[in-house]
């Protein structure tokens, strides 16, 4: 009896670990995990091109800035860059010295080369 219960528990654990549902995108073929970090294609980033669904690329990092406008010092100034590479705009616009350190809060992966 104990063996049967143990096998059932083990089966549930394995089933839970193999769940492949996605939460951010149904197009997972363009997002792959490598060494614990996602690499994301430019094609996938370009699909997230609105204020309601905003991914940007800055210095090779893919950031999810959805809902960030209310916290951004420049308001929604970044919205025209949703779905695009915003590196040049980020570098050429005034930002605090801490701005780049906030990437870790929004980073969802690296741009695939």
N, C-alpha and C positions, 0 to 999 in steps of 0.2 A: 504494500500500500504506500509506504514512504517513497519507494522508487517511482511509482506512478505519479505521485504528487510532484516529486522532483523533476521528472521528465516534462510534466505539464508546465511547470514554472520556467524551466529552461526553454521550452518551445515558445512561450510568451515573450521571453526576453529576446530571443533570436528574431522573432517576428517583429518586435518593436524596433530593433536595430536595423532592420532592412527596409523600413518605410522610406519610399523615395518620393513622396509628395513634395512639391515646391511651394513656397509661400510667396515669393516675390514675382515669379515669372513662370509661365507654362512653357517657355521656350528654353528648356534646360540644355539642349544640344549645343547652344552657344556659350554656355557657362560651364567650365570644368574645374575640378579641384586638383591642385598640384601642390604637394608638400604642405597641406593644411591651408593653402591660400587659393582663392578662386582666381582664375584668369578669365577675363571677359572680353569678348570680341567687340570691335567698334560697331558692328552691325547690331549687336544686342543693346549697347549703350544708346544708339540712335533711336531706338524704339521708346525710350523713356525721355520724351522731349516736351513735357509740359510742366507747369507749376504743380499740378496734382500728381505727377509721376516724373520726377526729375533726377536723372543721373548725369553727372558731368565727369570729365577726365581732367585732372590737374596733375602735371608732372608724372604721368603714367599710372596714377592712382585713380580708380573709379570710385566716386563718392555718390551716395544717395542723399540728395539735398531736398527731398520731398518734405514739405512742411517747415523748411528752415527760414523762410522769408521773415517771419515775425521775430526771429532771434538775430538775423543778420543785420549788422550795423548799416549796411547799404540797402536794406529792405529787399525787394524783389529784383534788384539790379542784375543778379546772376541768371534770372529766368531765361533770357534770350540764348543762353549757353546750354540749356538743358538738352541732353542728347548729343552734345558736341564736346570737342576738346577745348577747355576753357583756360589752358595753361597760360597762353599769351595775355589774356585779359586779367588773370589773377596776378601775374608778375608785373604787369604795367599799371595796375590800379593800386592805390594806397591801401595797405592792410596792416594791422597791428603785427608786432613781432610774434605774437602768440598764434596768429591765424593758422599757420601751417601745422602747429601742434594739435589743432582741433581735427585734423584729417582723420586721426584714429577713431574718432567718434562716428564718422560718416562713411569711412572706407568699407566698401563691400568686396573689393578685389583689385587686381592689377590688370591693366590693359594688355591683351594678348598681342605680342609682336607680330 
